[in-house]
Amino acid sequence: MPTGRRSARRMVPLGIALTAISALVLFGGVVMTAGLGDGEPNPKGIGGIAMGLFLGFIGVANLVTARSGRHSSVSVDHQGLWVSNGSAQNVIPWQSLAGVGLHWSRTGRGGVKVYSIELCPNAPIDRDDPVLWPLVRDEEPMLPTLPRLRYRLPVPASSRVPLATAIQRQVPELWLGETEREAGYLGVPDRKGHRERTRGFSR
């Protein structure tokens, strides 16, 4: 089941818009700094150049992320839940889990629902696995007997029912049900912590 196409479709227009704006801001900054045209050179244009470069970086990063994530997917079999980021995949084995549930919340003025599969491990996890680390979240346990660390897999609304059904078919004893969460609960990957841990391992 694909998991990244919808997100990629949203990110591409944003990336293109930011890249176009950055080009305009960068051009204006260069014109002002160099005094091209009828104006005199103005060092204030350096701020425009810096802002243009910053916006360009964000725009290109959005496009790169969208391109790499559009092929991400998830599948379920007797071994566990397989996660693919488009270039590599790994499995979260059923035997390594203490519980699996479906969380959702409403977002935006339209009350659009966002969904995620929450996978609670029963053993220590590798927070720097190349495929799985972006899914790791540290939150209050879903139940007192469950750990704080868990995997959170955002899923499109169209994949919610078939994915939940497939999981319950394989491991009904692990299913924790469906829970409504506060808006914005999905969070973001701990990229700063990941970079710091990775640097620590390379020393």
N, CA and C atoms as an extended XYZ file, in Angstrom:
609
Properties=species:S:1:pos:R:3:atomname:S:1:resname:S:1:resid:I:1 pbc="F F F"
N         0.836       -1.190        0.000 N   MET     1
C         0.000        0.000        0.000 CA  MET     1
C         0.875        1.245        0.000 C   MET     1
N         0.678        2.159       -0.949 N   PRO     2
C         1.484        3.393       -0.994 CA  PRO     2
C         1.168        4.302        0.185 C   PRO     2
N         2.193        4.960        0.709 N   THR     3
C         1.993        5.867        1.839 CA  THR     3
C         2.518        7.271        1.575 C   THR     3
N         3.281        7.479        0.501 N   GLY     4
C         3.924        8.772        0.307 CA  GLY     4
C         3.432        9.600       -0.851 C   GLY     4
N         2.554        9.059       -1.682 N   ARG     5
C         2.153        9.790       -2.887 CA  ARG     5
C         1.405       11.076       -2.567 C   ARG     5
N         0.450       11.002       -1.645 N   ARG     6
C        -0.351       12.195       -1.335 CA  ARG     6
C         0.511       13.288       -0.738 C   ARG     6
N         1.397       12.906        0.184 N   SER     7
C         2.288       13.892        0.785 CA  SER     7
C         3.196       14.512       -0.259 C   SER     7
N         3.692       13.683       -1.187 N   ALA     8
C         4.569       14.202       -2.245 CA  ALA     8
C         3.825       15.192       -3.123 C   ALA     8
N         2.559       14.897       -3.436 N   ARG     9
C         1.778       15.809       -4.279 CA  ARG     9
C         1.591       17.162       -3.603 C   ARG     9
N         1.484       17.164       -2.273 N   ARG    10
C         1.336       18.438       -1.565 CA  ARG    10
C         2.651       19.211       -1.522 C   ARG    10
N         3.770       18.495       -1.430 N   MET    11
C         5.057       19.143       -1.247 CA  MET    11
C         5.625       19.720       -2.538 C   MET    11
N         5.315       19.104       -3.677 N   VAL    12
C         5.877       19.572       -4.945 CA  VAL    12
C         5.465       21.010       -5.258 C   VAL    12
N         4.159       21.367       -5.211 N   PRO    13
C         3.792       22.769       -5.488 CA  PRO    13
C         4.459       23.747       -4.532 C   PRO    13
N         4.558       23.360       -3.246 N   LEU    14
C         5.205       24.242       -2.269 CA  LEU    14
C         6.670       24.427       -2.612 C   LEU    14
N         7.339       23.329       -2.978 N   GLY    15
C         8.752       23.417       -3.331 CA  GLY    15
C         8.977       24.287       -4.551 C   GLY    15
N         8.109       24.146       -5.558 N   ILE    16
C         8.238       24.954       -6.767 CA  ILE    16
C         8.007       26.430       -6.459 C   ILE    16
N         6.973       26.714       -5.649 N   ALA    17
C         6.662       28.107       -5.297 CA  ALA    17
C         7.816       28.748       -4.526 C   ALA    17
N         8.356       28.031       -3.552 N   LEU    18
C         9.460       28.586       -2.759 CA  LEU    18
C        10.702       28.796       -3.614 C   LEU    18
N        10.962       27.881       -4.531 N   THR    19
C        12.126       28.022       -5.407 CA  THR    19
C        11.975       29.234       -6.316 C   THR    19
N        10.757       29.439       -6.847 N   ALA    20
C        10.519       30.592       -7.719 CA  ALA    20
C        10.656       31.905       -6.941 C   ALA    20
N        10.084       31.932       -5.728 N   ILE    21
C        10.183       33.148       -4.904 CA  ILE    21
C        11.634       33.441       -4.546 C   ILE    21
N        12.373       32.364       -4.228 N   SER    22
C        13.780       32.556       -3.853 CA  SER    22
C        14.586       33.141       -5.011 C   SER    22
N        14.264       32.713       -6.236 N   ALA    23
C        14.980       33.246       -7.403 CA  ALA    23
C        14.722       34.744       -7.560 C   ALA    23
N        13.470       35.152       -7.352 N   LEU    24
C        13.132       36.571       -7.462 CA  LEU    24
C        13.817       37.397       -6.371 C   LEU    24
N        13.765       36.875       -5.133 N   VAL    25
C        14.387       37.596       -4.019 CA  VAL    25
C        15.894       37.672       -4.210 C   VAL    25
N        16.486       36.571       -4.652 N   LEU    26
C        17.931       36.538       -4.878 CA  LEU    26
C        18.329       37.523       -5.985 C   LEU    26
N        17.541       37.550       -7.059 N   PHE    27
C        17.825       38.482       -8.160 CA  PHE    27
C        17.740       39.926       -7.668 C   PHE    27
N        16.681       40.233       -6.904 N   GLY    28
C        16.534       41.580       -6.375 CA  GLY    28
C        17.693       41.972       -5.470 C   GLY    28
N        18.149       41.012       -4.651 N   GLY    29
C        19.274       41.290       -3.766 CA  GLY    29
C        20.553       41.564       -4.525 C   GLY    29
N        20.777       40.799       -5.587 N   VAL    30
C        21.977       41.002       -6.405 CA  VAL    30
C        21.923       42.362       -7.092 C   VAL    30
N        20.750       42.696       -7.648 N   VAL    31
C        20.587       43.989       -8.328 CA  VAL    31
C        20.860       45.136       -7.362 C   VAL    31
N        20.312       45.045       -6.150 N   MET    32
C        20.490       46.119       -5.170 CA  MET    32
C        21.944       46.215       -4.717 C   MET    32
N        22.566       45.069       -4.458 N   THR    33
C        23.938       45.081       -3.948 CA  THR    33
C        24.924       45.599       -4.984 C   THR    33
N        24.730       45.186       -6.238 N   ALA    34
C        25.670       45.578       -7.293 CA  ALA    34
C        25.344       46.935       -7.891 C   ALA    34
N        24.168       47.465       -7.586 N   GLY    35
C        23.783       48.751       -8.147 CA  GLY    35
C        23.486       48.674       -9.626 C   GLY    35
N        22.944       47.557      -10.075 N   LEU    36
C        22.615       47.413      -11.486 CA  LEU    36
C        21.422       48.288      -11.835 C   LEU    36
N        21.269       48.617      -13.079 N   GLY    37
C        20.172       49.490      -13.497 CA  GLY    37
C        20.471       50.932      -13.156 C   GLY    37
N        19.478       51.628      -12.667 N   ASP    38
C        19.623       53.050      -12.365 CA  ASP    38
C        20.006       53.330      -10.921 C   ASP    38
N        19.989       52.301      -10.070 N   GLY    39
C        20.246       52.535       -8.658 CA  GLY    39
C        21.725       52.503       -8.315 C   GLY    39
N        22.034       52.994       -7.109 N   GLU    40
C        23.394       52.945       -6.587 CA  GLU    40
C        23.584       51.638       -5.818 C   GLU    40
N        24.826       51.134       -5.761 N   PRO    41
C        25.082       49.923       -4.959 CA  PRO    41
C        24.629       50.113       -3.518 C   PRO    41
N        23.930       49.136       -3.000 N   ASN    42
C        23.396       49.231       -1.639 CA  ASN    42
C        23.693       47.922       -0.890 C   ASN    42
N        24.481       48.005        0.175 N   PRO    43
C        24.829       46.777        0.916 CA  PRO    43
C        23.629       46.082        1.548 C   PRO    43
N        22.499       46.781        1.650 N   LYS    44
C        21.312       46.144        2.212 CA  LYS    44
C        20.824       44.982        1.340 C   LYS    44
N        21.257       44.978        0.094 N   GLY    45
C        20.871       43.891       -0.791 CA  GLY    45
C        21.412       42.548       -0.356 C   GLY    45
N        22.457       42.565        0.472 N   ILE    46
C        23.020       41.306        0.968 CA  ILE    46
C        21.966       40.527        1.758 C   ILE    46
N        21.098       41.266        2.459 N   GLY    47
C        20.018       40.601        3.184 CA  GLY    47
C        19.083       39.871        2.237 C   GLY    47
N        18.790       40.488        1.091 N   GLY    48
C        17.954       39.836        0.090 CA  GLY    48
C        18.607       38.587       -0.475 C   GLY    48
N        19.927       38.668       -0.687 N   ILE    49
C        20.654       37.496       -1.189 CA  ILE    49
C        20.574       36.355       -0.181 C   ILE    49
N        20.793       36.694        1.100 N   ALA    50
C        20.737       35.664        2.143 CA  ALA    50
C        19.345       35.046        2.234 C   ALA    50
N        18.310       35.908        2.162 N   MET    51
C        16.940       35.395        2.230 CA  MET    51
C        16.623       34.528        1.006 C   MET    51
N        17.078       34.964       -0.166 N   GLY    52
C        16.851       34.177       -1.376 CA  GLY    52
C        17.502       32.816       -1.302 C   GLY    52
N        18.727       32.773       -0.792 N   LEU    53
C        19.419       31.483       -0.655 CA  LEU    53
C        18.704       30.584        0.351 C   LEU    53
N        18.217       31.184        1.435 N   PHE    54
C        17.518       30.411        2.461 CA  PHE    54
C        16.237       29.809        1.896 C   PHE    54
N        15.433       30.634        1.211 N   LEU    55
C        14.187       30.142        0.617 CA  LEU    55
C        14.473       29.102       -0.463 C   LEU    55
N        15.538       29.307       -1.215 N   GLY    56
C        15.906       28.339       -2.240 CA  GLY    56
C        16.275       26.994       -1.644 C   GLY    56
N        16.992       27.039       -0.525 N   PHE    57
C        17.366       25.792        0.153 CA  PHE    57
C        16.124       25.029        0.595 C   PHE    57
N        15.166       25.744        1.199 N   ILE    58
C        13.937       25.095        1.654 CA  ILE    58
C        13.157       24.529        0.472 C   ILE    58
N        13.063       25.309       -0.618 N   GLY    59
C        12.322       24.853       -1.786 CA  GLY    59
C        12.925       23.610       -2.402 C   GLY    59
N        14.231       23.605       -2.576 N   VAL    60
C        14.903       22.433       -3.154 CA  VAL    60
C        14.783       21.234       -2.222 C   VAL    60
N        14.904       21.472       -0.909 N   ALA    61
C        14.772       20.380        0.051 CA  ALA    61
C        13.386       19.753       -0.028 C   ALA    61
N        12.356       20.587       -0.196 N   ASN    62
C        10.991       20.076       -0.349 CA  ASN    62
C        10.866       19.206       -1.592 C   ASN    62
N        11.450       19.644       -2.691 N   LEU    63
C        11.375       18.886       -3.934 CA  LEU    63
C        12.125       17.563       -3.824 C   LEU    63
N        13.285       17.599       -3.190 N   VAL    64
C        14.071       16.365       -3.023 CA  VAL    64
C        13.329       15.382       -2.135 C   VAL    64
N        12.754       15.883       -1.028 N   THR    65
C        12.004       15.020       -0.121 CA  THR    65
C        10.787       14.418       -0.808 C   THR    65
N        10.081       15.242       -1.583 N   ALA    66
C         8.899       14.753       -2.304 CA  ALA    66
C         9.292       13.679       -3.309 C   ALA    66
N        10.389       13.884       -3.998 N   ARG    67
C        10.827       12.919       -5.010 CA  ARG    67
C        11.205       11.581       -4.376 C   ARG    67
N        11.916       11.642       -3.249 N   SER    68
C        12.353       10.403       -2.610 CA  SER    68
C        11.219        9.684       -1.891 C   SER    68
N        10.197       10.464       -1.436 N   GLY    69
C         9.134        9.853       -0.654 CA  GLY    69
C         7.928        9.382       -1.443 C   GLY    69
N         7.876        9.728       -2.728 N   ARG    70
C         6.669        9.388       -3.486 CA  ARG    70
C         6.512        7.879       -3.712 C   ARG    70
N         7.593        7.129       -3.557 N   HIS    71
C         7.523        5.691       -3.758 CA  HIS    71
C         7.472        4.909       -2.434 C   HIS    71
N         7.345        5.613       -1.315 N   SER    72
C         7.294        4.921       -0.027 CA  SER    72
C         6.000        4.109        0.079 C   SER    72
N         6.095        2.977        0.769 N   SER    73
C         4.944        2.078        0.862 CA  SER    73
C         5.069        1.214        2.102 C   SER    73
N         4.015        0.482        2.395 N   VAL    74
C         3.995       -0.442        3.524 CA  VAL    74
C         3.249       -1.700        3.098 C   VAL    74
N         3.678       -2.835        3.616 N   SER    75
C         2.996       -4.099        3.338 CA  SER    75
C         3.008       -4.959        4.588 C   SER    75
N         2.105       -5.920        4.619 N   VAL    76
C         1.927       -6.775        5.793 CA  VAL    76
C         1.975       -8.232        5.369 C   VAL    76
N         2.717       -9.059        6.127 N   ASP    77
C         2.689      -10.505        5.922 CA  ASP    77
C         2.852      -11.201        7.265 C   ASP    77
N         3.112      -12.517        7.237 N   HIS    78
C         3.180      -13.280        8.490 CA  HIS    78
C         4.377      -12.886        9.341 C   HIS    78
N         5.409      -12.263        8.727 N   GLN    79
C         6.592      -11.861        9.476 CA  GLN    79
C         6.378      -10.569       10.259 C   GLN    79
N         5.742       -9.616        9.619 N   GLY    80
C         5.565       -8.329       10.271 CA  GLY    80
C         5.100       -7.269        9.304 C   GLY    80
N         5.344       -6.021        9.676 N   LEU    81
C         4.958       -4.881        8.853 CA  LEU    81
C         6.211       -4.363        8.155 C   LEU    81
N         6.191       -4.400        6.822 N   TRP    82
C         7.335       -3.984        6.017 CA  TRP    82
C         7.179       -2.525        5.620 C   TRP    82
N         8.246       -1.751        5.835 N   VAL    83
C         8.238       -0.328        5.515 CA  VAL    83
C         9.290       -0.058        4.450 C   VAL    83
N         8.883        0.616        3.379 N   SER    84
C         9.808        1.006        2.316 CA  SER    84
C         9.808        2.523        2.185 C   SER    84
N        11.003        3.099        2.126 N   ASN    85
C        11.102        4.555        1.948 CA  ASN    85
C        11.353        4.938        0.500 C   ASN    85
N        11.216        3.990       -0.405 N   GLY    86
C        11.428        4.252       -1.820 CA  GLY    86
C        12.757        3.772       -2.332 C   GLY    86
N        13.749        3.671       -1.441 N   SER    87
C        15.076        3.203       -1.847 CA  SER    87
C        15.538        1.991       -1.049 C   SER    87
N        14.946        1.768        0.109 N   ALA    88
C        15.295        0.609        0.936 CA  ALA    88
C        14.072        0.233        1.767 C   ALA    88
N        14.089       -0.989        2.322 N   GLN    89
C        12.984       -1.403        3.170 CA  GLN    89
C        13.482       -2.218        4.357 C   GLN    89
N        12.660       -2.258        5.375 N   ASN    90
C        12.957       -3.063        6.558 CA  ASN    90
C        11.632       -3.503        7.154 C   ASN    90
N        11.707       -4.473        8.047 N   VAL    91
C        10.490       -5.040        8.625 CA  VAL    91
C        10.471       -4.806       10.130 C   VAL    91
N         9.290       -4.544       10.658 N   ILE    92
C         9.059       -4.514       12.101 CA  ILE    92
C         8.372       -5.838       12.430 C   ILE    92
N         9.096       -6.815       12.970 N   PRO    93
C         8.513       -8.146       13.202 CA  PRO    93
C         7.392       -8.098       14.232 C   PRO    93
N         6.370       -8.923       14.017 N   TRP    94
C         5.273       -9.007       14.981 CA  TRP    94
C         5.786       -9.428       16.348 C   TRP    94
N         6.777      -10.334       16.360 N   GLN    95
C         7.270      -10.850       17.636 CA  GLN    95
C         7.998       -9.784       18.460 C   GLN    95
N         8.347       -8.652       17.819 N   SER    96
C         9.035       -7.577       18.534 CA  SER    96
C         8.063       -6.531       19.074 C   SER    96
N         6.748       -6.772       18.922 N   LEU    97
C         5.749       -5.777       19.308 CA  LEU    97
C         4.898       -6.235       20.483 C   LEU    97
N         4.506       -5.257       21.294 N   ALA    98
C         3.604       -5.520       22.415 CA  ALA    98
C         2.187       -5.056       22.104 C   ALA    98
N         2.021       -4.254       21.059 N   GLY    99
C         0.694       -3.770       20.705 CA  GLY    99
C         0.739       -2.932       19.449 C   GLY    99
N        -0.387       -2.892       18.740 N   VAL   100
C        -0.525       -2.094       17.517 CA  VAL   100
C        -1.899       -1.425       17.545 C   VAL   100
N        -1.942       -0.138       17.225 N   GLY   101
C        -3.216        0.572       17.220 CA  GLY   101
C        -3.299        1.586       16.100 C   GLY   101
N        -4.476        2.134       15.915 N   LEU   102
C        -4.715        3.165       14.909 CA  LEU   102
C        -5.079        4.462       15.624 C   LEU   102
N        -4.338        5.533       15.358 N   HIS   103
C        -4.639        6.838       15.928 CA  HIS   103
C        -5.060        7.794       14.813 C   HIS   103
N        -5.865        8.786       15.185 N   TRP   104
C        -6.289        9.776       14.204 CA  TRP   104
C        -6.623       11.089       14.894 C   TRP   104
N        -6.607       12.147       14.095 N   SER   105
C        -7.015       13.453       14.615 CA  SER   105
C        -7.555       14.289       13.460 C   SER   105
N        -8.246       15.352       13.804 N   ARG   106
C        -8.736       16.288       12.796 CA  ARG   106
C        -7.747       17.442       12.691 C   ARG   106
N        -7.553       17.910       11.469 N   THR   107
C        -6.602       18.995       11.262 CA  THR   107
C        -7.181       20.020       10.315 C   THR   107
N        -6.810       21.274       10.507 N   GLY   108
C        -7.274       22.336        9.623 CA  GLY   108
C        -8.713       22.729        9.891 C   GLY   108
N        -9.144       23.781        9.217 N   ARG   109
C       -10.506       24.289        9.411 CA  ARG   109
C       -11.561       23.321        8.888 C   ARG   109
N       -11.181       22.543        7.878 N   GLY   110
C       -12.138       21.604        7.308 CA  GLY   110
C       -12.307       20.338        8.113 C   GLY   110
N       -11.490       20.178        9.158 N   GLY   111
C       -11.605       18.986        9.984 CA  GLY   111
C       -11.181       17.712        9.276 C   GLY   111
N       -10.227       17.839        8.340 N   VAL   112
C        -9.734       16.665        7.632 CA  VAL   112
C        -9.039       15.733        8.616 C   VAL   112
N        -9.287       14.438        8.495 N   LYS   113
C        -8.690       13.467        9.399 CA  LYS   113
C        -7.329       12.998        8.883 C   LYS   113
N        -6.383       12.883        9.795 N   VAL   114
C        -5.092       12.268        9.490 CA  VAL   114
C        -4.972       11.023       10.358 C   VAL   114
N        -4.291        9.998        9.827 N   TYR   115
C        -4.234        8.703       10.493 CA  TYR   115
C        -2.799        8.222       10.640 C   TYR   115
N        -2.592        7.378       11.629 N   SER   116
C        -1.289        6.731       11.785 CA  SER   116
C        -1.470        5.373       12.443 C   SER   116
N        -0.586        4.454       12.065 N   ILE   117
C        -0.501        3.165       12.744 CA  ILE   117
C         0.568        3.301       13.814 C   ILE   117
N         0.219        2.975       15.051 N   GLU   118
C         1.144        3.064       16.176 CA  GLU   118
C         1.603        1.654       16.549 C   GLU   118
N         2.917        1.438       16.501 N   LEU   119
C         3.471        0.113       16.779 CA  LEU   119
C         4.366        0.198       18.009 C   LEU   119
N         3.962       -0.478       19.078 N   CYS   120
C         4.655       -0.401       20.365 CA  CYS   120
C         5.554       -1.616       20.548 C   CYS   120
N         6.870       -1.433       20.621 N   PRO   121
C         7.795       -2.565       20.741 CA  PRO   121
C         7.815       -3.140       22.154 C   PRO   121
N         8.224       -4.395       22.247 N   ASN   122
C         8.390       -5.033       23.552 CA  ASN   122
C         9.859       -5.228       23.883 C   ASN   122
N        10.746       -4.605       23.107 N   ALA   123
C        12.187       -4.722       23.304 CA  ALA   123
C        12.844       -3.428       22.835 C   ALA   123
N        14.115       -3.199       23.186 N   PRO   124
C        14.808       -1.994       22.724 CA  PRO   124
C        14.811       -1.902       21.200 C   PRO   124
N        14.733       -0.683       20.677 N   ILE   125
C        14.721       -0.480       19.227 CA  ILE   125
C        15.956        0.300       18.801 C   ILE   125
N        16.292        0.186       17.550 N   ASP   126
C        17.411        0.924       16.974 CA  ASP   126
C        16.890        2.269       16.491 C   ASP   126
N        17.228        3.324       17.185 N   ARG   127
C        16.719        4.653       16.847 CA  ARG   127
C        17.380        5.222       15.602 C   ARG   127
N        18.377        4.512       15.063 N   ASP   128
C        19.082        5.025       13.890 CA  ASP   128
C        19.022        4.066       12.712 C   ASP   128
N        18.058        3.150       12.723 N   ASP   129
C        17.866        2.286       11.565 CA  ASP   129
C        17.606        3.159       10.335 C   ASP   129
N        18.292        2.925        9.209 N   PRO   130
C        18.168        3.795        8.037 CA  PRO   130
C        16.737        3.974        7.533 C   PRO   130
N        15.905        2.951        7.665 N   VAL   131
C        14.537        3.023        7.162 CA  VAL   131
C        13.555        3.431        8.255 C   VAL   131
N        13.741        2.916        9.460 N   LEU   132
C        12.733        3.047       10.499 CA  LEU   132
C        12.913        4.240       11.434 C   LEU   132
N        14.116        4.830       11.500 N   TRP   133
C        14.313        5.876       12.501 CA  TRP   133
C        13.355        7.064       12.352 C   TRP   133
N        12.941        7.471       11.108 N   PRO   134
C        11.997        8.598       11.033 CA  PRO   134
C        10.641        8.301       11.658 C   PRO   134
N        10.343        7.024       11.924 N   LEU   135
C         9.044        6.659       12.492 CA  LEU   135
C         9.052        6.663       14.015 C   LEU   135
N        10.223        6.738       14.636 N   VAL   136
C        10.328        6.608       16.094 CA  VAL   136
C         9.809        7.877       16.780 C   VAL   136
N         8.961        7.674       17.780 N   ARG   137
C         8.457        8.779       18.588 CA  ARG   137
C         8.618        8.427       20.075 C   ARG   137
N         8.848        9.449       20.890 N   ASP   138
C         8.984        9.276       22.334 CA  ASP   138
C         7.834       10.034       22.988 C   ASP   138
N         6.836        9.291       23.497 N   GLU   139
C         5.643        9.900       24.079 CA  GLU   139
C         5.181        9.097       25.287 C   GLU   139
N         4.175        9.653       25.962 N   GLU   140
C         3.562        8.906       27.050 CA  GLU   140
C         3.027        7.578       26.498 C   GLU   140
N         3.202        6.483       27.249 N   PRO   141
C         2.746        5.172       26.753 CA  PRO   141
C         1.248        5.142       26.492 C   PRO   141
N         0.857        4.349       25.501 N   MET   142
C        -0.559        4.173       25.207 CA  MET   142
C        -1.258        3.448       26.343 C   MET   142
N        -0.535        2.555       26.995 N   LEU   143
C        -1.011        1.845       28.179 CA  LEU   143
C         0.128        1.796       29.197 C   LEU   143
N        -0.167        1.679       30.491 N   PRO   144
C         0.899        1.666       31.499 CA  PRO   144
C         1.936        0.575       31.278 C   PRO   144
N         1.548       -0.514       30.639 N   THR   145
C         2.461       -1.635       30.437 CA  THR   145
C         3.309       -1.493       29.173 C   THR   145
N         3.071       -0.433       28.384 N   LEU   146
C         3.782       -0.256       27.120 CA  LEU   146
C         4.911        0.761       27.278 C   LEU   146
N         5.924        0.698       26.416 N   PRO   147
C         7.068        1.622       26.502 CA  PRO   147
C         6.745        3.001       25.940 C   PRO   147
N         7.619        3.976       26.220 N   ARG   148
C         7.441        5.319       25.677 CA  ARG   148
C         7.762        5.347       24.185 C   ARG   148
N         8.860        4.686       23.795 N   LEU   149
C         9.253        4.700       22.396 CA  LEU   149
C         8.315        3.827       21.572 C   LEU   149
N         7.987        4.333       20.385 N   ARG   150
C         7.133        3.569       19.481 CA  ARG   150
C         7.424        3.984       18.042 C   ARG   150
N         6.907        3.192       17.125 N   TYR   151
C         6.948        3.554       15.711 CA  TYR   151
C         5.601        4.187       15.342 C   TYR   151
N         5.665        5.310       14.644 N   ARG   152
C         4.439        5.962       14.169 CA  ARG   152
C         4.497        6.035       12.647 C   ARG   152
N         3.579        5.335       12.014 N   LEU   153
C         3.543        5.269       10.557 CA  LEU   153
C         2.327        6.032       10.039 C   LEU   153
N         2.515        7.279        9.547 N   PRO   154
C         1.380        7.998        8.954 CA  PRO   154
C         0.863        7.256        7.723 C   PRO   154
N        -0.452        7.161        7.596 N   VAL   155
C        -1.037        6.449        6.458 CA  VAL   155
C        -2.151        7.297        5.843 C   VAL   155
N        -2.311        7.240        4.524 N   PRO   156
C        -3.402        7.962        3.879 CA  PRO   156
C        -4.751        7.398        4.304 C   PRO   156
N        -5.773        8.227        4.244 N   ALA   157
C        -7.112        7.776        4.625 CA  ALA   157
C        -7.555        6.577        3.795 C   ALA   157
N        -7.143        6.544        2.529 N   SER   158
C        -7.555        5.444        1.651 CA  SER   158
C        -6.934        4.112        2.035 C   SER   158
N        -5.819        4.141        2.769 N   SER   159
C        -5.134        2.906        3.168 CA  SER   159
C        -5.476        2.471        4.584 C   SER   159
N        -6.201        3.313        5.303 N   ARG   160
C        -6.461        3.041        6.724 CA  ARG   160
C        -7.173        1.714        6.934 C   ARG   160
N        -8.300        1.515        6.293 N   VAL   161
C        -9.093        0.301        6.526 CA  VAL   161
C        -8.379       -0.953        6.059 C   VAL   161
N        -7.850       -1.014        4.805 N   PRO   162
C        -7.176       -2.245        4.394 CA  PRO   162
C        -5.945       -2.567        5.227 C   PRO   162
N        -5.207       -1.549        5.664 N   LEU   163
C        -4.019       -1.810        6.472 CA  LEU   163
C        -4.400       -2.323        7.861 C   LEU   163
N        -5.383       -1.670        8.490 N   ALA   164
C        -5.838       -2.118        9.803 CA  ALA   164
C        -6.406       -3.531        9.728 C   ALA   164
N        -7.140       -3.835        8.671 N   THR   165
C        -7.712       -5.169        8.498 CA  THR   165
C        -6.626       -6.214        8.334 C   THR   165
N        -5.596       -5.873        7.542 N   ALA   166
C        -4.495       -6.814        7.317 CA  ALA   166
C        -3.739       -7.099        8.614 C   ALA   166
N        -3.531       -6.058        9.426 N   ILE   167
C        -2.825       -6.247       10.699 CA  ILE   167
C        -3.642       -7.124       11.639 C   ILE   167
N        -4.941       -6.848       11.746 N   GLN   168
C        -5.794       -7.640       12.636 CA  GLN   168
C        -5.894       -9.094       12.179 C   GLN   168
N        -5.807       -9.298       10.876 N   ARG   169
C        -5.860      -10.667       10.365 CA  ARG   169
C        -4.606      -11.447       10.783 C   ARG   169
N        -3.459      -10.751       10.799 N   GLN   170
C        -2.207      -11.424       11.135 CA  GLN   170
C        -2.001      -11.565       12.639 C   GLN   170
N        -2.263      -10.505       13.393 N   VAL   171
C        -1.989      -10.519       14.845 CA  VAL   171
C        -3.159       -9.893       15.605 C   VAL   171
N        -4.301      -10.545       15.629 N   PRO   172
C        -5.453       -9.975       16.338 CA  PRO   172
C        -5.182       -9.736       17.822 C   PRO   172
N        -4.289      -10.534       18.403 N   GLU   173
C        -3.999      -10.395       19.831 CA  GLU   173
C        -3.232       -9.119       20.160 C   GLU   173
N        -2.617       -8.488       19.153 N   LEU   174
C        -1.865       -7.254       19.382 CA  LEU   174
C        -2.694       -5.992       19.151 C   LEU   174
N        -3.860       -6.136       18.543 N   TRP   175
C        -4.634       -4.960       18.135 CA  TRP   175
C        -5.194       -4.218       19.348 C   TRP   175
N        -4.899       -2.908       19.431 N   LEU   176
C        -5.321       -2.073       20.557 CA  LEU   176
C        -6.506       -1.173       20.222 C   LEU   176
N        -6.980       -1.240       18.988 N   GLY   177
C        -8.136       -0.449       18.615 CA  GLY   177
C        -7.789        0.903       18.043 C   GLY   177
N        -8.805        1.763       17.952 N   GLU   178
C        -8.697        3.067       17.309 CA  GLU   178
C        -8.872        4.160       18.353 C   GLU   178
N        -8.003        5.195       18.299 N   THR   179
C        -8.017        6.249       19.311 CA  THR   179
C        -7.917        7.619       18.658 C   THR   179
N        -8.770        8.552       19.096 N   GLU   180
C        -8.668        9.930       18.616 CA  GLU   180
C        -7.603       10.660       19.414 C   GLU   180
N        -6.783       11.455       18.713 N   ARG   181
C        -5.718       12.220       19.348 CA  ARG   181
C        -5.912       13.710       19.110 C   ARG   181
N        -5.091       14.504       19.794 N   GLU   182
C        -5.133       15.947       19.621 CA  GLU   182
C        -4.548       16.329       18.259 C   GLU   182
N        -4.961       17.481       17.741 N   ALA   183
C        -4.450       17.956       16.461 CA  ALA   183
C        -2.941       18.151       16.539 C   ALA   183
N        -2.244       17.763       15.498 N   GLY   184
C        -0.799       17.932       15.448 CA  GLY   184
C        -0.018       16.837       16.146 C   GLY   184
N        -0.678       15.756       16.544 N   TYR   185
C         0.002       14.708       17.310 CA  TYR   185
C         1.063       13.962       16.490 C   TYR   185
N         0.949       13.993       15.154 N   LEU   186
C         1.877       13.218       14.330 CA  LEU   186
C         3.334       13.568       14.599 C   LEU   186
N         3.609       14.850       14.843 N   GLY   187
C         4.977       15.248       15.142 CA  GLY   187
C         5.893       15.123       13.931 C   GLY   187
N         7.187       15.264       14.180 N   VAL   188
C         8.185       15.170       13.111 CA  VAL   188
C         9.333       14.297       13.592 C   VAL   188
N        10.081       13.707       12.660 N   PRO   189
C        11.237       12.892       13.051 CA  PRO   189
C        12.270       13.712       13.813 C   PRO   189
N        12.995       13.073       14.709 N   ASP   190
C        14.029       13.721       15.502 CA  ASP   190
C        15.312       13.804       14.665 C   ASP   190
N        15.299       14.676       13.661 N   ARG   191
C        16.437       14.747       12.736 CA  ARG   191
C        17.702       15.255       13.429 C   ARG   191
N        17.561       16.235       14.312 N   LYS   192
C        18.734       16.758       15.020 CA  LYS   192
C        19.359       15.674       15.885 C   LYS   192
N        18.524       14.970       16.654 N   GLY   193
C        19.046       13.893       17.491 CA  GLY   193
C        19.662       12.782       16.663 C   GLY   193
N        19.048       12.492       15.514 N   HIS   194
C        19.580       11.449       14.636 CA  HIS   194
C        20.971       11.831       14.137 C   HIS   194
N        21.139       13.082       13.716 N   ARG   195
C        22.447       13.527       13.240 CA  ARG   195
C        23.483       13.456       14.352 C   ARG   195
N        23.107       13.860       15.571 N   GLU   196
C        24.032       13.818       16.683 CA  GLU   196
C        24.426       12.398       17.037 C   GLU   196
N        23.467       11.495       17.035 N   ARG   197
C        23.778       10.097       17.352 CA  ARG   197
C        24.651        9.484       16.264 C   ARG   197
N        24.355        9.826       15.013 N   THR   198
C        25.132        9.285       13.900 CA  THR   198
C        26.573        9.755       13.968 C   THR   198
N        26.770       11.043       14.288 N   ARG   199
C        28.142       11.550       14.441 CA  ARG   199
C        28.855       10.844       15.575 C   ARG   199
N        28.104       10.551       16.652 N   GLY   200
C        28.717        9.859       17.781 CA  GLY   200
C        29.187        8.459       17.410 C   GLY   200
N        28.402        7.773       16.559 N   PHE   201
C        28.773        6.417       16.149 CA  PHE   201
C        29.995        6.418       15.240 C   PHE   201
N        30.182        7.502       14.484 N   SER   202
C        31.258        7.530       13.488 CA  SER   202
C        32.602        7.885       14.098 C   SER   202
N        32.609        8.305       15.354 N   ARG   203
C        33.878        8.697       15.980 CA  ARG   203
C        34.697        7.467       16.399 C   ARG   203
